[in-house]
Amino acid sequence: MTILSAPVEYLPTGRLRISDLPRLARRHPLIIAGGGLMGLLIILALAAPLYAGDPVNIDPFKRLQPSSAEMWFGSDNLGRDVFARTIFGARISLVVGMLSAASAALAGLLIGVIAGYSRSFDNVVMRVMDGLMSIPTILLAIALISLTGPGIGILIVAIAIPETPAVARLVRSVVLGVRERPYVEAALCGGASLPKVLWRHILPSTIPALMVQGATVCASAILTEAGLSFLGVGVPPEIPSWGNMIASSRLYLAIAPMTIFAPGICLAITVLAVNLLGDGLRDVFDPRAKRRR
């Protein structure tokens, strides 16, 4: 699969002016929508200590309170502020999603580039990748976390490992198409070293596909983290995350629906934003896919 086989309409380069935003929104509405939502979520998560309150303070006298001026989304079964826990939970989802995607992208890029250029390495490593792809992501993550115990670091590793094979196979397919191009053969015949050819000619061709796949991995990682936390094998219970918020409040849906709806809606919005951004990047780097829709 060759990502750059069609003319590409790149995003504007240089300094972006306010007057450029309407034109950019018309040409790339998905990138503007997804990037805007992601930017807003990141700002809200980073500024949480300034306005969100205490997400871990327990007050038994305020259990399952409705929405009020003091607690905008009410309180959960332990008297904790649902709004504060929802905002601080965004930090966990964004950190786990982005770092898992970055880890899987870097590992998949390294494996895919080498496998696509070295046939002997390809035959061995791709069979390992096929084996990893046959294992459900959430089961492999549960197994790794069960061996080491819950924690954000091991959670990122547990999510990144199952996502790496898909990235590696995509990068490999791009490299297989690019390595036969005349300019690559000309560079090798001209005496360029293999590392230089990989760095200057092969690697740049994989970046567009890697960006699109990275957005997909990020959305999947956010959902996987929420699922693992819901099952009790994600982040520790004392750390607020959308998954363990839903798990701890599922018995109180009829009494305090915001304890479920607040983290659930935020989770859906975050995944939607990442998917919109990924679709927008795909339209930019592969215009033929946009025309087929």
KOLKOLVO-205517 format. One line per 8 residues: number of its first residue (from 0); their letters; for each residue y, x, z negated of N, C-alpha, C. Coordinates in Angstrom, 2 decimals. Layout:
N
NUM = A = Y X Z Y X Z Y X Z | ...
This chain:
293
0 = MTILSAPV = -1.19 0.84 0.00 0.00 0.00 0.00 1.23 0.87 0.00 | 2.16 0.62 0.92 3.37 1.42 1.01 4.55 0.55 0.67 | 5.26 0.92 -0.35 6.35 0.09 -0.82 7.58 0.23 0.05 | 7.84 1.43 0.60 9.08 1.70 1.30 8.91 1.62 2.81 | 7.99 0.79 3.31 7.76 0.72 4.74 8.78 -0.15 5.45 | 9.60 -0.89 4.72 10.60 -1.74 5.32 11.97 -1.29 4.87 | 13.04 -1.63 5.60 14.39 -1.25 5.17 14.68 -1.82 3.80 | 15.31 -1.04 2.99 15.53 -1.41 1.60 17.01 -1.64 1.36
8 = EYLPTGRL = 17.33 -2.74 0.71 18.70 -3.05 0.35 18.91 -2.61 -1.10 | 19.47 -1.43 -1.25 19.60 -0.86 -2.58 20.74 -1.52 -3.34 | 20.65 -1.40 -4.63 21.74 -1.84 -5.49 22.95 -0.95 -5.23 | 24.17 -1.45 -5.41 25.34 -0.63 -5.15 25.38 0.58 -6.06 | 25.79 1.68 -5.49 25.88 2.93 -6.24 27.32 3.21 -6.62 | 27.50 4.20 -7.45 28.83 4.55 -7.89 29.27 3.66 -9.04 | 30.59 3.62 -9.29 31.12 2.83 -10.39 31.11 1.35 -10.03 | 30.52 0.55 -10.90 30.43 -0.89 -10.67 31.67 -1.56 -11.24
16 = RISDLPRL = 32.42 -2.25 -10.36 33.63 -2.93 -10.78 33.35 -4.40 -11.05 | 34.24 -5.03 -11.81 34.08 -6.45 -12.11 34.08 -7.27 -10.83 | 34.90 -6.87 -9.86 34.96 -7.60 -8.60 33.66 -7.54 -7.81 | 32.80 -6.58 -8.13 31.52 -6.45 -7.42 30.46 -7.41 -7.96 | 30.68 -7.97 -9.14 29.65 -8.79 -9.76 29.30 -10.05 -8.97 | 30.30 -10.80 -8.41 29.90 -11.98 -7.61 29.03 -11.62 -6.41 | 29.38 -10.55 -5.72 28.57 -10.14 -4.57 27.18 -9.70 -5.01 | 27.12 -8.97 -6.12 25.83 -8.53 -6.64 24.98 -9.72 -7.08
24 = ARRHPLII = 25.63 -10.73 -7.67 24.89 -11.92 -8.12 24.34 -12.71 -6.93 | 25.08 -12.76 -5.84 24.59 -13.48 -4.66 23.41 -12.75 -4.01 | 23.47 -11.42 -3.97 22.41 -10.66 -3.33 21.17 -10.51 -4.21 | 21.39 -10.35 -5.51 20.28 -10.09 -6.42 20.38 -11.00 -7.65 | 20.24 -12.33 -7.47 20.42 -13.23 -8.62 19.36 -13.03 -9.71 | 18.13 -12.67 -9.32 17.08 -12.51 -10.33 17.36 -11.29 -11.21 | 17.87 -10.23 -10.61 18.19 -9.04 -11.41 19.33 -9.34 -12.37 | 20.34 -10.07 -11.89 21.46 -10.42 -12.77 21.00 -11.33 -13.91
32 = AGGGLMGL = 20.17 -12.33 -13.58 19.70 -13.25 -14.62 18.80 -12.54 -15.62 | 17.80 -11.81 -15.11 16.89 -11.12 -16.01 17.56 -10.02 -16.80 | 18.38 -9.21 -16.10 19.08 -8.13 -16.80 20.08 -8.64 -17.82 | 20.76 -9.76 -17.47 21.71 -10.34 -18.43 21.03 -10.85 -19.69 | 19.90 -11.55 -19.51 19.15 -12.03 -20.68 18.62 -10.89 -21.52 | 18.07 -9.85 -20.86 17.56 -8.71 -21.60 18.67 -7.99 -22.33 | 19.82 -7.82 -21.68 20.94 -7.17 -22.34 21.41 -7.94 -23.56 | 21.47 -9.28 -23.44 21.87 -10.10 -24.57 20.88 -10.00 -25.72
40 = LIILALAA = 19.59 -10.03 -25.41 18.57 -9.91 -26.45 18.64 -8.56 -27.15 | 18.85 -7.50 -26.38 18.94 -6.16 -26.97 20.15 -6.05 -27.89 | 21.28 -6.61 -27.46 22.50 -6.55 -28.29 22.29 -7.34 -29.58 | 21.71 -8.54 -29.47 21.46 -9.35 -30.67 20.51 -8.64 -31.63 | 19.49 -7.98 -31.08 18.52 -7.30 -31.94 19.15 -6.08 -32.62 | 19.93 -5.30 -31.87 20.55 -4.11 -32.46 21.59 -4.47 -33.51 | 22.31 -5.55 -33.30 23.37 -5.95 -34.24 22.87 -6.86 -35.34 | 21.55 -7.06 -35.46 20.99 -8.00 -36.43 21.45 -7.74 -37.86
48 = PLYAGDPV = 21.52 -6.49 -38.35 21.96 -6.29 -39.74 23.38 -6.76 -40.01 | 24.19 -6.92 -38.97 25.59 -7.29 -39.17 25.78 -8.79 -39.40 | 24.81 -9.61 -38.96 25.05 -11.05 -39.03 23.82 -11.88 -39.40 | 22.63 -11.34 -39.30 21.42 -12.16 -39.40 20.97 -12.43 -40.83 | 21.39 -11.63 -41.79 20.93 -11.85 -43.15 19.68 -11.05 -43.47 | 19.03 -11.41 -44.59 17.86 -10.69 -45.07 16.59 -11.38 -44.57 | 15.75 -10.69 -43.79 14.55 -11.33 -43.24 13.34 -11.29 -44.18 | 13.41 -10.54 -45.28 12.23 -10.37 -46.14 12.41 -10.95 -47.54
56 = NIDPFKRL = 13.60 -11.38 -47.89 13.85 -11.92 -49.22 13.09 -13.23 -49.41 | 12.30 -13.33 -50.46 11.50 -14.51 -50.77 12.17 -15.32 -51.88 | 12.34 -16.61 -51.63 12.94 -17.51 -52.62 12.10 -18.78 -52.69 | 11.16 -18.87 -53.66 10.27 -20.05 -53.73 11.01 -21.37 -53.89 | 12.23 -21.33 -54.40 12.98 -22.56 -54.60 13.58 -23.10 -53.31 | 13.49 -22.33 -52.22 14.04 -22.76 -50.93 12.93 -22.88 -49.87 | 11.74 -23.20 -50.28 10.62 -23.32 -49.34 10.81 -24.48 -48.38 | 10.59 -24.21 -47.09 10.55 -25.24 -46.04 11.81 -26.10 -46.05
64 = QPSSAEMW = 12.96 -25.45 -46.20 14.23 -26.16 -46.16 14.63 -26.43 -44.70 | 15.32 -27.53 -44.43 15.78 -27.80 -43.06 16.97 -26.90 -42.70 | 17.41 -27.00 -41.47 18.54 -26.19 -41.00 19.79 -26.54 -41.80 | 20.56 -25.49 -42.11 21.79 -25.68 -42.89 22.77 -24.58 -42.51 | 23.97 -24.66 -43.08 24.97 -23.63 -42.82 24.53 -22.28 -43.37 | 23.74 -22.29 -44.44 23.26 -21.04 -45.03 22.09 -20.46 -44.25 | 21.16 -21.32 -43.84 20.01 -20.91 -43.05 19.97 -21.75 -41.79 | 20.40 -21.18 -40.67 20.58 -21.94 -39.44 19.29 -22.57 -38.94
72 = FGSDNLGR = 18.17 -21.88 -39.08 16.88 -22.41 -38.63 16.01 -22.87 -39.79 | 16.58 -23.00 -40.98 15.82 -23.40 -42.14 15.05 -22.23 -42.73 | 14.06 -22.54 -43.58 13.27 -21.50 -44.25 11.79 -21.77 -44.05 | 10.98 -20.72 -44.26 9.54 -20.87 -44.07 8.85 -21.22 -45.37 | 7.52 -21.11 -45.41 6.76 -21.54 -46.59 6.96 -20.65 -47.79 | 7.58 -19.46 -47.61 7.89 -18.58 -48.74 9.38 -18.54 -49.06 | 10.15 -19.38 -48.40 11.58 -19.44 -48.65 12.38 -18.38 -47.92 | 11.81 -17.76 -46.90 12.52 -16.74 -46.14 13.33 -17.37 -45.01
80 = DVFARTIF = 14.44 -16.75 -44.67 15.35 -17.25 -43.64 14.70 -17.10 -42.27 | 14.43 -18.22 -41.61 13.75 -18.19 -40.31 14.64 -17.57 -39.24 | 15.94 -17.84 -39.30 16.86 -17.25 -38.31 16.86 -15.73 -38.41 | 16.96 -15.21 -39.63 16.97 -13.76 -39.81 15.66 -13.15 -39.35 | 14.54 -13.78 -39.67 13.25 -13.24 -39.26 13.06 -13.31 -37.74 | 13.60 -14.33 -37.12 13.50 -14.44 -35.67 14.30 -13.34 -34.98 | 15.51 -13.08 -35.46 16.35 -12.04 -34.85 15.74 -10.67 -35.08 | 15.30 -10.39 -36.30 14.69 -9.09 -36.56 13.33 -8.96 -35.85
88 = GARISLVV = 12.65 -10.08 -35.64 11.40 -10.03 -34.89 11.60 -9.61 -33.45 | 12.79 -9.86 -32.89 13.08 -9.41 -31.53 13.01 -7.90 -31.43 | 13.37 -7.21 -32.49 13.30 -5.74 -32.47 11.87 -5.27 -32.23 | 10.93 -5.88 -32.94 9.52 -5.48 -32.80 9.04 -5.73 -31.37 | 9.31 -6.92 -30.85 8.83 -7.26 -29.52 9.43 -6.35 -28.46 | 10.73 -6.10 -28.55 11.38 -5.26 -27.54 10.93 -3.81 -27.64 | 10.82 -3.29 -28.86 10.38 -1.91 -29.02 8.95 -1.73 -28.53 | 8.07 -2.62 -28.96 6.67 -2.51 -28.55 6.54 -2.69 -27.04
96 = GMLSAASA = 7.24 -3.68 -26.49 7.15 -3.93 -25.06 7.66 -2.76 -24.22 | 8.83 -2.26 -24.56 9.43 -1.19 -23.76 8.68 0.13 -23.92 | 8.32 0.48 -25.15 7.61 1.76 -25.34 6.20 1.70 -24.78 | 5.55 0.54 -24.88 4.22 0.41 -24.27 4.31 0.54 -22.76 | 5.31 -0.11 -22.17 5.48 -0.02 -20.72 5.81 1.41 -20.30 | 6.68 2.08 -21.05 7.03 3.46 -20.72 5.83 4.38 -20.85 | 5.04 4.21 -21.89 3.86 5.06 -22.10 2.83 4.83 -20.98 | 2.57 3.57 -20.67 1.61 3.26 -19.61 2.11 3.75 -18.25
104 = ALAGLLIG = 3.42 3.64 -18.02 3.98 4.09 -16.74 3.87 5.61 -16.59 | 4.19 6.35 -17.65 4.11 7.80 -17.57 2.67 8.27 -17.39 | 1.76 7.70 -18.19 0.35 8.10 -18.06 -0.22 7.69 -16.71 | 0.10 6.47 -16.27 -0.38 6.01 -14.98 0.20 6.79 -13.83 | 1.47 7.20 -13.96 2.09 8.02 -12.91 1.40 9.36 -12.78 | 1.15 10.02 -13.89 0.49 11.32 -13.86 -0.92 11.21 -13.26 | -1.68 10.24 -13.74 -3.05 10.07 -13.25 -3.06 9.66 -11.78 | -2.18 8.72 -11.42 -2.16 8.21 -10.06 -1.74 9.24 -9.03
112 = VIAGYSRS = -0.73 10.06 -9.37 -0.28 11.08 -8.43 -1.37 12.12 -8.20 | -1.99 12.59 -9.28 -3.04 13.61 -9.13 -4.26 13.02 -8.42 | -4.64 11.79 -8.79 -5.81 11.17 -8.16 -5.57 10.90 -6.68 | -4.34 10.51 -6.33 -4.05 10.23 -4.94 -4.01 11.47 -4.07 | -3.80 12.62 -4.68 -3.70 13.85 -3.89 -4.94 14.73 -4.00 | -5.72 14.55 -5.05 -6.92 15.38 -5.24 -8.15 14.49 -5.17 | -8.96 14.66 -4.13 -10.13 13.80 -3.94 -11.17 14.01 -5.04 | -11.38 15.25 -5.48 -12.37 15.52 -6.52 -11.95 14.88 -7.85
120 = FDNVVMRV = -10.67 14.98 -8.18 -10.16 14.34 -9.39 -10.22 12.82 -9.25 | -9.96 12.33 -8.05 -9.94 10.89 -7.80 -11.29 10.26 -8.09 | -12.36 10.88 -7.62 -13.70 10.31 -7.76 -14.10 10.13 -9.22 | -13.67 11.03 -10.07 -14.06 10.97 -11.48 -13.14 10.04 -12.27 | -11.83 10.26 -12.14 -10.88 9.55 -13.00 -10.79 8.08 -12.64 | -10.85 7.75 -11.36 -10.75 6.34 -10.99 -11.93 5.52 -11.49 | -13.08 6.16 -11.63 -14.22 5.42 -12.21 -13.96 5.15 -13.69 | -13.31 6.10 -14.37 -12.94 5.86 -15.77 -11.93 4.73 -15.86
128 = MDGLMSIP = -10.95 4.73 -14.93 -9.95 3.66 -14.91 -10.61 2.31 -14.64 | -11.57 2.28 -13.74 -12.29 1.03 -13.48 -13.01 0.54 -14.73 | -13.58 1.47 -15.49 -14.24 1.09 -16.74 -13.28 0.50 -17.75 | -12.09 1.09 -17.87 -11.10 0.57 -18.79 -10.60 -0.81 -18.36 | -10.47 -1.01 -17.04 -9.97 -2.30 -16.55 -10.98 -3.41 -16.78 | -12.25 -3.07 -16.96 -13.27 -4.10 -17.20 -13.27 -4.61 -18.63 | -12.56 -3.92 -19.52 -12.50 -4.31 -20.93 -11.26 -5.16 -21.15 | -11.36 -6.36 -21.72 -10.16 -7.16 -22.00 -9.16 -6.40 -22.87
136 = TILLAIAL = -7.90 -6.49 -22.49 -6.85 -5.72 -23.17 -6.81 -6.00 -24.66 | -6.85 -7.27 -25.02 -6.69 -7.62 -26.43 -7.89 -7.16 -27.26 | -9.10 -7.15 -26.66 -10.28 -6.69 -27.40 -10.23 -5.19 -27.64 | -9.80 -4.44 -26.63 -9.67 -3.00 -26.81 -8.60 -2.67 -27.84 | -7.50 -3.42 -27.80 -6.44 -3.19 -28.79 -6.93 -3.51 -30.20 | -7.68 -4.59 -30.36 -8.21 -4.94 -31.68 -9.15 -3.85 -32.17 | -9.99 -3.30 -31.28 -10.92 -2.26 -31.68 -10.18 -1.00 -32.15 | -9.16 -0.59 -31.42 -8.40 0.61 -31.81 -7.67 0.40 -33.13
144 = ISLTGPGI = -7.06 -0.77 -33.28 -6.31 -1.04 -34.51 -7.25 -1.16 -35.71 | -8.45 -1.69 -35.49 -9.42 -1.80 -36.57 -9.87 -0.43 -37.07 | -9.89 0.56 -36.19 -10.31 1.90 -36.57 -9.24 2.64 -37.35 | -7.97 2.37 -37.07 -6.88 3.15 -37.65 -6.01 2.36 -38.61 | -6.06 1.04 -38.56 -5.19 0.24 -39.40 -3.95 -0.19 -38.63 | -3.29 -1.28 -39.07 -2.13 -1.78 -38.35 -0.92 -0.86 -38.49 | -0.08 -0.91 -37.50 1.14 -0.11 -37.47 1.76 -0.19 -36.10 | 3.07 0.01 -36.04 3.77 -0.12 -34.76 3.33 0.97 -33.79
152 = GILIVAIA = 3.17 2.21 -34.29 2.79 3.31 -33.42 1.43 3.10 -32.78 | 0.43 2.76 -33.61 -0.92 2.56 -33.06 -0.95 1.31 -32.21 | -0.09 0.32 -32.49 -0.03 -0.88 -31.67 0.46 -0.54 -30.26 | 1.46 0.33 -30.16 1.96 0.75 -28.85 0.88 1.48 -28.07 | 0.17 2.38 -28.74 -0.91 3.12 -28.07 -2.02 2.17 -27.64 | -2.38 1.22 -28.52 -3.46 0.29 -28.23 -3.14 -0.61 -27.05 | -1.87 -0.93 -26.86 -1.48 -1.77 -25.72 -1.33 -0.92 -24.46 | -0.82 0.30 -24.60 -0.55 1.15 -23.43 -1.84 1.60 -22.75
160 = IPETPAVA = -2.88 1.91 -23.52 -4.13 2.42 -22.93 -4.75 1.42 -21.96 | -4.91 0.15 -22.32 -5.51 -0.78 -21.34 -4.62 -1.07 -20.14 | -3.29 -0.87 -20.28 -2.39 -1.13 -19.16 -2.28 0.04 -18.20 | -2.70 1.22 -18.64 -2.56 2.42 -17.80 -3.36 2.35 -16.50 | -4.61 1.85 -16.48 -5.36 1.84 -15.21 -4.68 1.09 -14.09 | -4.05 -0.05 -14.37 -3.37 -0.80 -13.31 -2.23 0.00 -12.72 | -1.47 0.69 -13.58 -0.38 1.53 -13.09 -0.93 2.69 -12.27 | -1.99 3.32 -12.76 -2.57 4.46 -12.06 -3.09 4.07 -10.69
168 = RLVRSVVL = -3.73 2.93 -10.58 -4.25 2.50 -9.28 -3.13 2.18 -8.30 | -2.05 1.59 -8.80 -0.92 1.30 -7.93 -0.26 2.58 -7.42 | -0.02 3.52 -8.33 0.59 4.79 -7.93 -0.32 5.54 -6.96 | -1.61 5.52 -7.24 -2.56 6.19 -6.35 -2.50 5.62 -4.94 | -2.42 4.29 -4.83 -2.37 3.68 -3.50 -1.10 4.09 -2.74 | 0.01 4.22 -3.45 1.25 4.68 -2.81 1.11 6.12 -2.35 | 0.53 6.97 -3.21 0.38 8.38 -2.87 -0.55 8.55 -1.68 | -1.62 7.77 -1.61 -2.55 7.86 -0.48 -1.85 7.56 0.84
176 = GVRERPYV = -0.88 6.65 0.83 -0.15 6.35 2.04 0.91 7.38 2.38 | 1.55 7.94 1.35 2.66 8.87 1.59 2.17 10.26 1.95 | 1.04 10.69 1.43 0.61 12.07 1.63 0.26 12.38 3.08 | 0.01 11.34 3.90 -0.30 11.54 5.31 0.95 11.48 6.19 | 2.11 11.27 5.59 3.33 11.19 6.38 3.66 12.54 7.01 | 4.27 12.54 8.19 4.58 13.81 8.87 5.47 14.75 8.07 | 6.43 14.19 7.31 7.33 15.09 6.58 6.61 15.81 5.44 | 5.57 15.18 4.89 4.79 15.86 3.85 3.96 16.98 4.47
184 = EAALCGGA = 3.33 16.68 5.61 2.54 17.71 6.28 3.43 18.85 6.76 | 4.65 18.49 7.22 5.58 19.54 7.66 6.01 20.43 6.51 | 6.22 19.84 5.34 6.61 20.64 4.18 5.50 21.60 3.78 | 4.26 21.13 3.81 3.13 22.01 3.48 2.96 23.12 4.52 | 3.11 22.75 5.79 2.99 23.77 6.84 4.14 24.78 6.78 | 5.27 24.34 6.27 6.42 25.23 6.15 6.34 26.18 4.97 | 5.27 26.08 4.19 5.08 27.01 3.08 5.50 26.48 1.73 | 5.87 25.21 1.65 6.26 24.65 0.35 5.04 24.57 -0.56
192 = SLPKVLWR = 5.24 24.88 -1.81 4.14 24.82 -2.78 3.78 23.37 -3.07 | 2.54 23.16 -3.53 2.08 21.82 -3.82 2.93 21.15 -4.92 | 3.23 21.84 -6.04 4.08 21.18 -7.04 5.44 20.76 -6.48 | 6.02 21.57 -5.60 7.31 21.22 -5.01 7.18 20.01 -4.10 | 6.09 19.93 -3.32 5.87 18.78 -2.45 5.69 17.51 -3.29 | 4.91 17.62 -4.36 4.71 16.46 -5.23 6.02 16.00 -5.85 | 6.84 16.94 -6.29 8.08 16.60 -6.98 9.14 16.04 -6.03 | 9.27 16.62 -4.85 10.37 16.26 -3.95 10.00 15.17 -2.95
200 = HILPSTIP = 8.74 15.04 -2.58 8.37 14.12 -1.51 7.43 13.00 -1.98 | 6.47 13.32 -2.84 5.49 12.31 -3.25 6.02 11.46 -4.40 | 6.50 12.11 -5.44 6.92 11.40 -6.65 8.03 10.38 -6.39 | 9.10 10.69 -5.64 10.14 9.68 -5.43 9.63 8.41 -4.76 | 8.60 8.51 -3.93 8.08 7.32 -3.26 7.36 6.38 -4.21 | 6.95 6.86 -5.37 6.23 6.02 -6.32 7.16 5.29 -7.28 | 8.42 5.70 -7.37 9.33 5.15 -8.38 9.56 3.65 -8.20 | 9.84 3.15 -6.97 10.05 1.69 -6.84 8.85 0.87 -7.33
208 = ALMVQGAT = 7.65 1.26 -6.90 6.46 0.52 -7.35 6.29 0.64 -8.86 | 6.62 1.80 -9.40 6.47 2.02 -10.84 7.44 1.14 -11.63 | 8.65 0.96 -11.13 9.63 0.12 -11.82 9.18 -1.34 -11.86 | 8.66 -1.83 -10.74 8.20 -3.21 -10.69 6.99 -3.41 -11.60 | 6.04 -2.49 -11.53 4.86 -2.59 -12.38 5.21 -2.43 -13.84 | 6.20 -1.60 -14.14 6.62 -1.41 -15.52 7.15 -2.69 -16.14 | 7.88 -3.49 -15.36 8.36 -4.78 -15.87 7.20 -5.71 -16.18 | 6.19 -5.71 -15.31 5.01 -6.54 -15.57 4.28 -6.10 -16.83
216 = VCASAILT = 4.13 -4.79 -17.00 3.47 -4.26 -18.19 4.27 -4.60 -19.45 | 5.58 -4.53 -19.37 6.42 -4.84 -20.53 6.22 -6.29 -20.96 | 6.23 -7.22 -20.01 6.01 -8.63 -20.35 4.62 -8.84 -20.95 | 3.61 -8.20 -20.36 2.26 -8.32 -20.89 2.16 -7.73 -22.29 | 2.84 -6.60 -22.53 2.80 -5.95 -23.84 3.45 -6.83 -24.91 | 4.53 -7.51 -24.57 5.19 -8.38 -25.53 4.26 -9.53 -25.92 | 3.60 -10.11 -24.94 2.66 -11.20 -25.24 1.45 -10.69 -26.02 | 0.97 -9.50 -25.67 -0.19 -8.95 -26.39 0.17 -8.65 -27.84
224 = EAGLSFLG = 1.36 -8.11 -28.07 1.79 -7.84 -29.45 1.87 -9.12 -30.25 | 2.42 -10.18 -29.63 2.51 -11.46 -30.33 1.12 -12.00 -30.64 | 0.19 -11.87 -29.68 -1.17 -12.34 -29.92 -1.88 -11.56 -31.01 | -1.72 -10.24 -31.01 -2.34 -9.42 -32.04 -1.75 -9.72 -33.42 | -0.42 -9.87 -33.48 0.21 -10.20 -34.76 -0.22 -11.58 -35.24 | -0.40 -12.50 -34.31 -0.88 -13.84 -34.68 -2.28 -13.76 -35.29 | -3.10 -12.86 -34.76 -4.47 -12.70 -35.28 -4.51 -11.87 -36.55 | -3.39 -11.25 -36.93 -3.34 -10.47 -38.14 -3.70 -9.01 -37.98
232 = VGVPPEIP = -3.78 -8.52 -36.73 -4.13 -7.12 -36.49 -3.00 -6.40 -35.76 | -1.81 -6.97 -35.77 -0.67 -6.33 -35.13 0.15 -5.54 -36.14 | 1.44 -5.84 -36.23 2.29 -5.17 -37.20 1.94 -5.67 -38.60 | 2.21 -4.88 -39.64 1.93 -5.34 -41.01 2.64 -6.65 -41.33 | 2.05 -7.48 -42.19 2.62 -8.81 -42.46 4.04 -8.77 -43.02 | 4.39 -7.70 -43.73 5.73 -7.66 -44.32 6.82 -7.41 -43.29 | 6.46 -6.96 -42.10 7.44 -6.73 -41.03 7.54 -7.99 -40.20 | 8.74 -8.58 -40.05 8.85 -9.82 -39.28 8.61 -9.58 -37.79
240 = SWGNMIAS = 7.72 -10.37 -37.24 7.49 -10.38 -35.79 7.18 -11.81 -35.39 | 7.41 -12.12 -34.14 7.24 -13.50 -33.69 5.80 -13.95 -33.82 | 4.85 -13.06 -33.61 3.45 -13.43 -33.72 3.04 -13.82 -35.13 | 3.39 -12.98 -36.12 2.98 -13.33 -37.48 3.83 -14.46 -38.07 | 5.03 -14.67 -37.52 5.81 -15.84 -37.94 5.10 -17.13 -37.53 | 4.62 -17.17 -36.29 3.91 -18.36 -35.82 2.61 -18.55 -36.60 | 1.92 -17.43 -36.86 0.65 -17.53 -37.58 0.84 -18.06 -39.00 | 1.84 -17.56 -39.71 2.03 -17.97 -41.10 2.59 -19.38 -41.24
248 = SRLYLAIA = 3.17 -19.92 -40.15 3.82 -21.23 -40.25 3.08 -22.32 -39.49 | 1.93 -22.00 -38.91 1.27 -22.98 -38.05 0.80 -24.23 -38.82 | 0.58 -24.09 -40.11 0.15 -25.25 -40.91 1.30 -26.15 -41.31 | 2.54 -25.71 -41.06 3.72 -26.46 -41.51 4.54 -26.98 -40.33 | 3.89 -27.11 -39.17 4.62 -27.53 -37.97 5.26 -28.90 -38.16 | 4.56 -29.85 -38.76 5.10 -31.19 -38.92 6.24 -31.22 -39.93 | 6.20 -30.33 -40.93 7.22 -30.34 -41.98 8.45 -29.53 -41.56 | 8.21 -28.35 -40.98 9.31 -27.45 -40.61 9.04 -26.93 -39.19
256 = PMTIFAPG = 9.33 -27.72 -38.17 9.00 -27.32 -36.80 9.74 -26.07 -36.33 | 10.93 -25.79 -36.87 11.69 -24.63 -36.40 10.99 -23.32 -36.77 | 10.12 -23.34 -37.78 9.39 -22.11 -38.11 8.45 -21.69 -36.98 | 8.07 -22.64 -36.13 7.23 -22.35 -34.96 8.07 -22.27 -33.70 | 8.99 -23.22 -33.52 9.75 -23.29 -32.28 10.70 -22.11 -32.10 | 11.33 -21.65 -33.19 12.30 -20.56 -33.06 11.66 -19.28 -32.51 | 10.60 -18.75 -33.13 9.99 -17.55 -32.55 9.31 -17.84 -31.21 | 8.74 -19.03 -31.03 8.06 -19.35 -29.78 9.02 -19.40 -28.60
264 = ICLAITVL = 10.18 -20.03 -28.81 11.17 -20.12 -27.73 11.74 -18.74 -27.42 | 12.01 -17.95 -28.45 12.52 -16.59 -28.22 11.50 -15.74 -27.47 | 10.23 -15.89 -27.81 9.18 -15.16 -27.09 9.15 -15.56 -25.62 | 9.25 -16.87 -25.35 9.23 -17.35 -23.97 10.44 -16.85 -23.19 | 11.62 -16.86 -23.82 12.83 -16.39 -23.15 12.74 -14.90 -22.83 | 12.21 -14.13 -23.76 12.09 -12.68 -23.53 11.15 -12.38 -22.38 | 10.00 -13.01 -22.37 9.04 -12.79 -21.28 9.63 -13.27 -19.95 | 10.35 -14.40 -19.97 10.99 -14.89 -18.76 12.01 -13.89 -18.24
272 = AVNLLGDG = 12.81 -13.32 -19.13 13.81 -12.34 -18.71 13.17 -11.11 -18.07 | 12.10 -10.61 -18.67 11.42 -9.44 -18.11 10.81 -9.77 -16.75 | 10.21 -10.95 -16.62 9.61 -11.33 -15.34 10.67 -11.54 -14.26 | 11.81 -12.12 -14.61 12.89 -12.27 -13.64 13.38 -10.91 -13.17 | 13.52 -9.98 -14.10 13.95 -8.64 -13.74 12.93 -7.96 -12.83 | 11.65 -8.13 -13.14 10.61 -7.56 -12.29 10.60 -8.16 -10.90 | 10.76 -9.50 -10.80 10.81 -10.14 -9.49 12.02 -9.67 -8.69 | 13.16 -9.50 -9.38 14.34 -9.03 -8.68 14.16 -7.61 -8.15
280 = LRDVFDPR = 13.55 -6.75 -8.93 13.29 -5.38 -8.47 12.32 -5.38 -7.29 | 11.33 -6.26 -7.34 10.39 -6.34 -6.22 11.10 -6.78 -4.94 | 12.02 -7.74 -5.04 12.75 -8.19 -3.86 13.63 -7.07 -3.29 | 14.19 -6.23 -4.17 15.03 -5.14 -3.70 14.21 -4.09 -2.97 | 13.08 -3.71 -3.56 12.30 -2.60 -3.02 11.27 -3.04 -1.97 | 10.99 -4.34 -1.88 10.05 -4.82 -0.88 10.60 -6.12 -0.28 | 11.56 -6.02 0.63 12.19 -7.23 1.18 11.21 -8.14 1.90 | 10.10 -7.61 2.42 9.13 -8.46 3.11 8.52 -9.49 2.17
288 = AKRRR = 8.31 -9.11 0.89 7.77 -10.05 -0.09 8.75 -11.20 -0.34 | 10.05 -10.89 -0.30 11.06 -11.93 -0.50 11.07 -12.91 0.68 | 10.91 -12.38 1.90 10.93 -13.24 3.07 9.69 -14.14 3.14 | 8.58 -13.69 2.56 7.36 -14.49 2.60 7.39 -15.67 1.66 | 8.28 -15.66 0.64 8.32 -16.75 -0.33 9.01 -17.98 0.26
